[in-house]
């Protein structure tokens, strides 16, 4: 199974380092805004430049000369701006109101060449060379940082440094991925454009999101922080003074920005997951009535589900991946083995799924993610077959699962699922 985690860590920053980070961010924003200017066209989306390599070739040397930024940071700023332009172009194509993206928040993307992680600190590239920043880790142990970033089972992927102007603190959002995952079996190449490969996504309370490839986005950090902030909100409300009221408003704004950023990161990872597995479609369940279906979900869960769906819908088309929804009925109580499909409430016990008919045992959210993908695959296959004009009666619609693919109709595991 392939698991990705995002941990948020506060940094202990000296005055001198703070100055270096702010100046780095300023130059990074300069690069991003210069790039956005270069790529943008007011006349038509067709004239906007969205080819990362071409944009980099045109701007990289200039930006290196104009700034003191390290090579990776210049490239990251260019990449961020081109991604933003692509997103805007997609919305423009759909006839939505758009404008040139501008970058004002002090947020920088680091990868393994611009950041190094140690047990208690990170070393980050700045305009003054590397700075070493100790982590401020919460007392409750093991923290998500210790569990996912330091664990040998996880490899560091990338991180985003964010400056929070309200608290005047720097935070690192660190993204990791479990390394002992299944080796992706090669899928026989099939021809014909109507073929589709599908990634199913289940949203839930146990795990924020689970993909049919077996990747889990646990969201423990998200839960943890929402609970902490809830507690603090409660304390402030009790105080009832004007100062407490103002602090409450500030806290609310900060919290919303933080939650958005978190879900953004997960949405990007979901799209990357689909792209890395050559999926053409990401399938979610229809979120209408999600409150009734998930009685244990709190408001911040429901908010996260809707946001995640929305962000993925924006981001996926940039990679030529479409996003669909299917009816949610029985996706959690149906057996996802395609030669079984037995549906019963007793099949599911909290996080565990055990089919009462065939004995298939698997994580319940993973079972649901497979069902969501399969439901879409079956529907599409059926539509293609029954359409007399499509001429694509033998098109394949496959679901990408952990270590292989599943066809909507016959069970063809390539490696075990
Ligand atoms: Zn079964």
Boltz pocket constraint, residues with backbone or C-beta under 6 A from the ligand:
constraints:
  - pocket:
      binder: B
      contacts: [[A, 335], [A, 336], [A, 337], [A, 340], [A, 341], [A, 342], [A, 355], [A, 356], [A, 357], [A, 358], [A, 359], [A, 360]]
      max_distance: 6.0
